[in-house]
Amino acid sequence: MKSKDNAAGFGILAILILLVLLPLAAVLFQVVCPGLQIEKFDPSNLKLVLDVFVRPLWKKAFFNSFFLSIGTTVIGLLLAAFLAHVRVRYSFFGARFLDIVSWILMIVPSFILAQGWVYFASGNGIASAWLGIEGVGGFVFSYWGLVCVMVLCKYPLAYVTIKTAMEWYPSRLVHAARMNGASPFRAWLTVQLPLCIPAYCSAAMLIFMDTVGDYGMSSTITAVYSFPTLPYTIYSAICSSPVRFDMAGVLSFYLMIMIMIAMIIQYAAMGKRKFDFLDNGTEQVTPQRIGRIKSAALSAVTFCFCLAALGIPVGSNLIMSFSSSVSIQRFRFTLDNYAKVFQTGSQLLTGVKHSLSLAGVAAAIGIIIGFCVAYVLTYSLFKLKKVIDMMTLIAMAVPGVVLGIGYIFVWNQKWLTPLGLHLYGKPSILVLASVAAAIPLINRVLVGGMAKVPKSLLIAAQVQGAGFGRRMRTVLLPLLHGSVVSAVLAAFGGSVFNLAITTILYPPNYSTLPVYISDSYNDLKFGYAAAATIVGAAFIIGIMLILEYLMNLSRSGTNRPACAARSPRRNRAAETGCGDRFAGDSQTRP
């Protein structure tokens, strides 16, 4: 078993090095060796690292990204914590609606939301032309305005994380504190809040990483407001003439430094303390019923918040899709934008086809690799498991623009041409990059599911002679059906709407859905871009719903392992494994 675990572990490690570590190292190596050309190797180029505080554009991009990420993280965390607290503690009419809106915001890519905010807040946008609200554009297109927009886009990451942690209540510990004279607030401050530190740290880390590496929001806002960030400036360095490899390497270095510092702060805040509190003294929180007036007020506030977070950007895109002009002031209702979208030979339909094929292949490959990574991390005896886990965290933290540029440097080498591995300019490089971006998310979803399945079930099946494939098919996969469905859909949706990777790596004459929408928007075809956004997003979401239905349709029986459904006389060892598990559940279930 140990030799097989080692073989599987080293295989997974090699795959992650190829997909993640090698592209990242290639980007950072550009500082001293532009273009990865050995004849240009010059260690003195390391002085460029300090130029980020001297050159105006580099300095502005660095501080814009830093302060935007800090502001979004702090305000987003406070907002998410408040919403999670209200959602868990109180029962009101709009509670379920808040969950739905939060999940939708997690799925919709940031560049689509940013387009909606531009249509709403620009000088001749919906706010000023239709609603008569002056000063909206001046606020939105400023630092604090961008922070608010980013908070409304990123808070769901923290909301879902904190809400999950707050659904359990350490009643025995809280009662002990109250019996010793602690007030309700002090009991919450000294007992409940410290136990939720991992959730708060993870939530803050998710917001920070997603904000500092966000390319879609900055590339869209830049069309109307000059606010360069590190991801957008890195992309500009590659697309400029001449190509600035050194600039891309230096800015990518600082981008990764910021993410590494955030990870160090997270680990330092948690320390080596234990935060497990699920035992016999833990209860699941039951939302309290409140009066009609308070419930109505809370529901109204929730509705207004959801309208601002989701209704404004999506509604603005919908309104603009029916406009015959780039200005809302000259709005005239028309269906020409949708007619152009659906016309025969439309490039949008070709882009949707390309995006679906890439996302399907990336999701299929990603779920296989991600499952293997999660299995090694959960059940194997491989000594370098922590290295694999750290690499998945790095892969999650690496922004899409950095990963895409790294793939250019790795797969655009002349010596790869005779080997048939010169992938730059081919759709296959998009597949590899999409797989690399999807693996961390798939792994996190599956690790969470596998953590609930004791290894004794697999051992019991193995004792009865079941091979590895049969153990996976009859024991593990049935118990992980929900996690596998979630992982596949998340990887599929993320690959379809990944603007940064597809913008950097798409081959000539091979447009994808996000690239096509972004190009139409940058060409000031606002109505057509909005129509393409509505049609493309609706089509992709419909495909995802069909996939979810088909995958759940194939599920037979309940989420029980095969050994739990068999007769005790036929499989004594399997019964023992399942009995141990269920007995343990009955003893530890809150």
C-alpha positions in Angstrom: 0.0 0.0 0.0 2.8 2.4 0.9 4.6 1.9 -2.4 1.3 2.4 -4.3 0.6 5.6 -2.3 4.1 6.9 -3.1 3.7 6.2 -6.8 0.4 7.9 -6.9 1.7 10.8 -4.8 4.8 11.4 -7.0 2.6 11.2 -10.1 0.2 13.9 -8.8 3.2 16.0 -7.7 4.7 15.8 -11.2 1.4 16.9 -12.8 1.0 19.9 -10.4 4.6 20.9 -11.1 4.0 20.9 -14.8 0.6 22.6 -14.7 1.2 25.2 -11.9 4.8 25.5 -10.6 6.6 25.6 -13.9 4.5 28.4 -15.5 4.8 30.4 -12.3 8.5 29.9 -12.2 8.8 30.9 -15.8 7.0 34.2 -15.2 9.2 35.1 -12.2 12.3 34.1 -14.1 11.5 36.8 -16.7 13.1 39.4 -14.5 16.6 38.1 -15.0 16.1 36.3 -18.3 13.6 38.0 -20.6 11.8 35.7 -22.9 13.6 32.7 -21.3 16.5 33.3 -23.7 19.7 32.2 -22.0 21.8 34.7 -24.0 19.8 37.5 -22.4 20.4 36.3 -18.8 21.5 39.2 -16.7 21.4 39.1 -12.9 21.7 42.8 -12.8 18.1 43.0 -13.9 17.2 42.2 -10.3 17.4 46.0 -9.7 14.2 46.2 -11.7 12.4 44.8 -8.7 12.9 48.1 -6.8 11.7 50.1 -9.8 8.1 49.3 -8.9 8.4 52.2 -6.4 10.0 54.5 -8.9 8.3 54.1 -12.3 4.9 56.0 -12.2 2.8 53.3 -13.9 4.2 50.4 -11.9 3.9 52.3 -8.7 0.3 53.3 -9.3 -0.7 49.8 -10.4 0.9 48.3 -7.3 -0.7 50.7 -4.8 -4.1 50.6 -6.6 -4.2 46.8 -6.3 -3.0 46.8 -2.7 -5.4 49.4 -1.4 -8.3 48.1 -3.5 -7.8 44.6 -2.1 -7.4 45.8 1.5 -10.5 47.9 1.4 -12.5 45.2 -0.3 -11.3 42.6 2.2 -12.1 44.6 5.3 -15.5 45.9 4.2 -16.5 42.7 2.5 -15.6 40.6 5.5 -17.7 42.9 7.8 -20.6 42.9 5.4 -20.5 39.1 5.0 -20.2 38.5 8.7 -23.2 40.7 9.4 -25.3 39.1 6.7 -24.4 35.6 7.8 -25.2 36.5 11.4 -28.7 37.8 10.4 -29.3 34.9 8.1 -28.5 32.2 10.7 -30.1 33.9 13.7 -33.4 35.1 12.4 -36.2 33.8 10.3 -37.7 36.3 7.8 -39.2 36.3 4.3 -36.2 37.2 2.3 -33.7 34.9 3.9 -33.7 32.3 1.2 -33.6 35.0 -1.5 -30.3 36.3 0.1 -28.8 32.8 -0.4 -29.9 32.6 -4.0 -28.5 36.0 -4.9 -25.2 35.2 -3.2 -24.8 32.0 -5.2 -25.6 33.7 -8.4 -23.0 36.4 -7.7 -20.4 33.7 -7.2 -21.2 32.2 -10.6 -21.5 35.4 -12.7 -18.0 36.6 -13.8 -16.8 39.9 -12.6 -16.5 41.5 -16.1 -20.2 41.0 -16.8 -21.1 42.7 -13.4 -18.6 45.5 -14.2 -20.3 46.1 -17.6 -23.6 46.5 -15.8 -22.2 49.0 -13.4 -20.7 51.0 -16.2 -24.0 51.1 -18.0 -25.7 52.3 -14.8 -23.2 54.8 -13.4 -21.6 56.4 -16.5 -22.2 60.1 -17.3 -25.1 59.2 -19.7 -26.1 56.0 -17.9 -29.3 54.8 -16.4 -28.7 56.6 -13.0 -28.4 60.1 -14.5 -30.5 59.8 -17.6 -33.5 57.8 -16.3 -33.5 58.1 -12.5 -32.2 61.6 -12.3 -29.6 60.8 -9.7 -26.6 63.0 -10.0 -23.1 62.2 -8.7 -23.4 58.4 -9.1 -20.7 58.2 -11.7 -18.4 60.5 -9.7 -18.7 58.1 -6.7 -18.6 54.7 -8.5 -15.6 55.7 -10.6 -13.5 56.6 -7.6 -11.5 54.5 -5.2 -14.3 54.1 -2.6 -16.8 53.5 -5.4 -14.7 50.7 -6.9 -14.3 49.3 -3.4 -18.1 49.2 -3.0 -18.6 47.6 -6.4 -15.9 45.0 -5.6 -17.5 44.3 -2.2 -20.8 43.6 -3.9 -19.1 41.2 -6.3 -16.8 39.4 -3.8 -18.8 39.3 -0.5 -20.5 35.9 -1.4 -17.2 34.1 -1.1 -17.0 35.2 2.6 -20.7 35.0 3.2 -21.0 31.3 2.3 -17.9 30.4 4.3 -19.0 32.2 7.5 -22.6 31.1 7.3 -21.6 27.5 7.2 -19.4 27.9 10.3 -22.2 29.8 12.2 -24.8 27.2 11.7 -23.5 25.2 14.7 -23.8 26.5 18.2 -21.4 25.4 21.1 -24.3 25.5 23.6 -22.4 23.7 26.4 -19.5 26.1 26.3 -21.7 29.1 26.1 -23.9 27.9 29.0 -20.7 27.4 31.1 -19.7 31.0 30.3 -23.1 32.3 31.2 -23.1 30.4 34.5 -19.8 32.0 35.4 -21.4 35.5 35.0 -20.6 36.3 31.4 -23.2 38.5 29.6 -24.6 37.3 26.2 -22.2 39.6 24.3 -19.2 38.6 26.4 -20.1 34.9 25.9 -20.2 35.5 22.1 -17.0 37.5 22.2 -15.0 35.0 24.2 -16.5 31.7 23.2 -18.2 31.7 19.8 -16.1 34.3 18.0 -12.7 32.6 18.7 -14.1 29.3 17.5 -15.0 30.9 14.1 -11.5 32.3 13.5 -10.7 29.7 10.8 -13.9 30.7 8.9 -13.2 34.4 9.2 -9.5 33.9 8.1 -10.5 31.8 5.1 -13.2 34.2 4.2 -10.8 37.2 4.3 -8.2 35.2 2.3 -10.8 34.3 -0.4 -11.9 37.9 -0.8 -8.3 39.2 -0.9 -7.0 36.6 -3.4 -10.0 37.1 -5.7 -9.7 40.9 -5.6 -6.0 41.3 -6.1 -6.0 38.9 -9.0 -9.2 40.1 -10.7 -8.6 41.0 -14.3 -12.2 41.2 -15.6 -13.3 44.1 -13.3 -10.2 46.3 -14.0 -10.2 45.7 -17.7 -13.8 46.7 -18.0 -13.7 49.7 -15.7 -10.6 51.0 -17.4 -12.7 51.8 -20.5 -14.3 54.7 -18.6 -12.0 55.3 -15.7 -8.2 55.2 -15.4 -7.5 52.9 -12.5 -4.6 50.5 -13.5 -4.2 47.4 -11.4 -1.4 44.8 -11.4 -3.3 42.1 -13.5 -4.3 44.6 -16.2 -0.9 46.2 -16.3 0.7 42.8 -16.6 -1.5 42.0 -19.5 -0.7 45.4 -21.1 3.0 44.6 -20.8 2.6 41.4 -22.8 0.4 43.1 -25.4 2.5 46.2 -25.9 5.1 46.7 -28.6 7.8 45.9 -27.8 6.8 43.2 -25.4 7.9 44.0 -21.9 8.8 40.6 -20.4 10.8 42.1 -17.6 7.9 44.4 -16.6 5.5 41.4 -16.6 7.9 39.4 -14.4 8.4 42.2 -11.9 4.7 43.0 -11.5 3.8 39.3 -11.2 6.5 38.9 -8.5 4.8 41.6 -6.4 1.4 40.2 -7.1 2.5 36.8 -5.7 4.3 38.5 -2.8 1.1 40.2 -1.7 -0.8 36.8 -1.8 2.0 35.0 0.1 2.0 37.7 2.8 -1.8 37.3 3.1 -1.4 33.5 3.5 1.3 34.0 6.2 -1.0 36.4 8.1 -3.8 33.8 7.9 -1.6 31.0 9.3 -0.3 33.3 12.0 -3.8 34.3 13.1 -4.8 30.7 13.4 -1.6 29.4 14.9 -1.4 25.8 16.1 -4.6 26.0 18.2 -7.5 23.6 17.7 -10.9 24.9 16.7 -12.9 21.6 16.6 -16.0 22.0 18.8 -18.5 19.6 17.3 -19.5 17.2 20.1 -22.4 16.3 22.3 -22.6 19.8 23.5 -23.1 21.3 20.0 -26.5 22.3 18.6 -27.6 23.3 15.2 -28.8 26.9 15.3 -32.5 27.3 14.7 -33.5 30.7 13.3 -35.6 32.7 15.7 -39.0 34.0 14.7 -39.4 37.7 14.9 -42.4 40.0 14.8 -44.2 41.0 11.6 -42.9 44.5 11.6 -39.3 43.5 12.2 -39.6 40.7 9.7 -41.0 43.1 7.1 -38.3 45.6 7.7 -35.6 43.0 7.5 -37.0 41.6 4.3 -37.2 45.1 2.8 -33.6 45.8 3.6 -32.6 42.4 2.2 -34.5 43.0 -1.0 -32.9 46.5 -1.4 -29.4 45.0 -0.8 -30.0 42.2 -3.3 -31.3 44.7 -5.8 -28.2 46.8 -5.5 -25.8 43.8 -5.7 -27.4 41.8 -8.5 -30.4 43.8 -9.9 -28.4 46.9 -10.9 -25.7 45.1 -13.0 -27.9 42.5 -14.5 -30.8 44.9 -15.1 -28.5 47.4 -16.7 -27.2 44.8 -19.1 -30.8 43.8 -19.9 -31.8 47.4 -20.6 -28.8 48.1 -22.7 -29.4 45.0 -24.8 -32.5 46.6 -26.1 -30.9 50.0 -26.9 -30.1 51.2 -30.4 -27.6 53.7 -29.0 -24.5 53.6 -26.8 -26.2 56.3 -24.7 -29.2 55.7 -22.5 -30.2 59.3 -23.1 -30.9 58.4 -26.7 -32.5 55.1 -25.9 -34.8 53.6 -28.4 -36.2 50.1 -28.1 -34.9 47.7 -30.6 -34.4 44.0 -31.2 -31.6 44.4 -33.7 -28.9 43.5 -31.1 -30.6 40.1 -30.5 -31.1 39.7 -34.2 -27.4 40.1 -34.8 -26.6 37.6 -32.1 -28.8 34.9 -33.6 -28.1 35.6 -37.2 -26.6 32.7 -39.2 -22.8 32.6 -38.9 -22.7 34.8 -35.8 -19.3 34.9 -34.2 -21.0 34.7 -30.8 -22.4 31.3 -31.5 -19.0 30.2 -32.7 -17.5 31.6 -29.5 -20.1 29.7 -27.4 -19.3 26.5 -29.2 -15.6 26.9 -28.6 -16.1 27.8 -24.9 -18.4 24.8 -24.3 -16.0 22.4 -25.9 -13.0 23.8 -23.9 -15.0 23.8 -20.7 -16.2 20.3 -21.2 -12.8 18.9 -21.8 -11.2 20.9 -19.0 -13.9 19.8 -16.6 -13.5 16.1 -17.5 -9.8 16.1 -17.2 -9.9 18.3 -14.1 -12.3 16.1 -12.2 -10.1 13.1 -12.8 -6.9 14.9 -11.6 -8.7 16.7 -8.8 -10.2 13.4 -7.6 -6.8 11.8 -7.5 -5.3 14.8 -5.7 -8.1 14.7 -3.1 -7.8 10.9 -2.6 -4.0 11.2 -2.1 -4.5 14.1 0.5 -7.2 12.3 2.4 -6.4 8.6 2.4 -2.8 8.0 1.3 0.4 7.6 3.4 2.4 9.8 1.0 4.9 11.8 3.1 4.8 14.8 0.8 1.1 15.3 1.1 1.6 18.8 2.6 3.7 19.8 -0.4 0.8 18.7 -2.7 -1.7 20.6 -0.5 0.5 23.7 -0.6 0.8 23.5 -4.4 -3.0 23.4 -4.7 -3.2 26.5 -2.5 -0.7 28.2 -4.7 -2.6 27.2 -7.8 -5.7 28.7 -6.2 -3.9 31.9 -5.4 -2.2 32.4 -8.7 -4.3 35.0 -10.7 -5.4 33.9 -14.2 -3.4 36.6 -15.9 -0.2 35.4 -14.3 -1.0 31.7 -15.1 -1.8 32.5 -18.7 1.4 34.5 -19.3 3.4 31.6 -17.7 1.9 29.2 -20.2 3.1 31.5 -23.0 6.6 31.4 -21.7 6.6 27.6 -21.1 4.9 26.4 -24.3 6.3 29.0 -26.8 9.9 27.7 -26.9 11.5 26.9 -30.2 13.0 23.7 -29.0 9.5 22.3 -28.4 8.6 22.4 -32.1 10.5 19.3 -33.2 8.8 17.4 -30.3 5.3 18.5 -31.4 4.9 20.3 -28.0 4.8 23.9 -29.2 1.3 24.5 -27.9 1.1 28.3 -28.0 -1.4 29.4 -30.6 -3.4 26.1 -30.3 -6.6 25.3 -28.4 -4.8 22.7 -26.4 -3.0 25.3 -24.4 -6.3 26.7 -23.4 -7.3 23.3 -22.1 -4.2 22.9 -20.1 -4.5 26.3 -18.5 -8.2 25.8 -17.8 -7.4 22.5 -16.1 -4.8 24.1 -14.0 -7.2 26.8 -12.9 -10.0 24.2 -12.1 -8.0 21.7 -10.1 -7.7 23.7 -6.9 -11.5 24.3 -6.8 -12.3 20.7 -7.6 -9.8 19.5 -5.0 -11.3 21.7 -2.2 -14.8 20.5 -2.9 -13.8 16.8 -3.0 -11.5 17.0 0.0 -14.4 18.4 2.0 -16.6 15.4 0.9 -13.9 12.8 1.4 -13.3 14.1 5.0 -16.7 12.8 5.9 -16.0 9.2 4.6 -14.0 7.1 7.1 -11.2 5.1 5.6 -12.6 2.0 7.4 -15.3 1.7 4.7 -12.6 1.4 2.0 -10.6 -1.0 4.1 -13.6 -3.2 4.7 -14.3 -3.4 1.0 -10.7 -4.2 0.3 -10.7 -7.0 2.9 -13.5 -8.6 1.0 -11.4 -8.6 -2.2 -12.7 -5.5 -3.9 -10.1 -3.9 -6.1 -9.4 -0.2 -6.3 -11.8 0.5 -9.1 -14.6 -1.4 -7.5 -14.0 0.4 -4.1 -14.3 3.7 -5.9 -17.4 2.7 -7.8 -19.4 1.0 -5.1 -18.3 2.8 -1.9 -16.6 6.2 -2.4 -18.3 7.6 -5.5 -21.9 7.0 -4.2 -21.1 8.9 -1.0 -19.4 11.7 -3.0 -22.1 12.1 -5.6 -23.2 15.5 -4.5 -19.6 16.7 -4.1 -18.7 15.4 -7.6 -21.6 17.1 -9.2 -20.8 20.4 -7.5 -17.1 20.1 -8.5 -17.9 19.4 -12.1 -20.3 22.2 -12.5 -18.0 24.7 -10.7 -15.1 23.7 -13.0 -17.3 23.8 -16.1 -18.7 27.3 -15.3 -15.3 28.7 -14.3 -13.7 27.5 -17.5 -16.5 28.9 -19.7 -16.2 32.4 -18.1 -12.5 32.6 -17.5 -11.7 35.9 -19.2 -8.1 36.3 -18.1 -6.8 33.0 -19.4 -8.8 33.0 -22.6 -7.9 36.6 -23.4 -4.2 35.9 -23.2 -4.1 32.4 -24.7 -6.8 32.2 -27.3 -5.4 31.3 -30.8 -6.0 33.5 -33.9 -9.5 33.1 -35.3 -10.5 31.1 -32.3 -12.7 33.5 -30.3 -14.4 32.3 -27.1 -17.5 33.7 -25.4 -15.8 35.9 -22.8 -13.3 37.3 -25.3 -16.0 38.0 -27.8 -18.2 39.9 -25.3 -15.2 41.8 -23.9 -14.0 42.8 -27.5 -17.5 44.0 -28.4 -17.7 46.1 -25.2 -14.2 47.6 -25.8 -15.3 48.5 -29.4 -18.1 50.5 -27.8 -20.8 48.2 -29.2 -22.6 48.4 -25.8 -26.0 47.2 -27.0 -24.6 44.2 -28.9 -22.2 43.3 -26.0 -25.1 43.4 -23.5 -27.3 41.2 -25.8 -24.4 38.8 -26.3 -23.9 38.7 -22.5 -27.6 38.0 -21.8 -27.9 35.3 -24.5 -24.5 33.7 -23.8 -25.0 33.6 -20.0 -28.5 32.3 -20.3 -27.4 29.6 -22.6 -24.5 28.5 -20.5 -26.6 28.5 -17.3 -29.2 26.4 -19.1 -26.5 23.9 -20.1 -25.3 23.7 -16.5 -28.8 23.1 -15.2 -29.2 20.3 -17.8 -25.9 18.8 -16.8 -26.9 18.9 -13.1 -30.2 17.2 -13.9 -28.6 14.5 -16.0 -25.8 13.8 -13.4 -28.4 13.6 -10.5 -30.6 11.4 -12.7 -27.9 8.8 -12.9 -27.8 8.6 -9.1 -29.5 5.5 -7.9 -30.6 4.7 -4.3 -29.4 6.8 -1.4 -26.0 8.1 -0.3 -25.1 4.8 1.4 -22.1 2.7 0.8 -22.7 -0.6 -0.8 -21.7 -2.4 2.4 -24.5 -0.7 4.3 -27.2 -2.1 2.0 -26.0 -5.7 2.1 -27.1 -8.5 4.4 -25.0 -9.0 7.5 -24.7 -12.7 6.7 -23.3 -12.1 3.3 -20.7 -9.5 4.3 -19.7 -9.6 7.9 -16.6 -7.4 7.5 -18.6 -4.8 5.5 -21.3 -4.7 8.1 -18.6 -4.1 10.8 -17.1 -1.2 8.8 -20.5 0.4 8.3 -21.6 -0.3 11.8 -18.5 1.4 13.2 -19.2 4.4 11.2 -22.9 4.7 12.1 -22.1 4.0 15.7 -19.6 6.7 15.7 -22.0 9.0 14.1 -24.6 8.3 16.8 -22.0 9.1 19.5 -20.7 12.3 18.0 -23.7 13.7 16.2 -24.6 17.0 17.7 
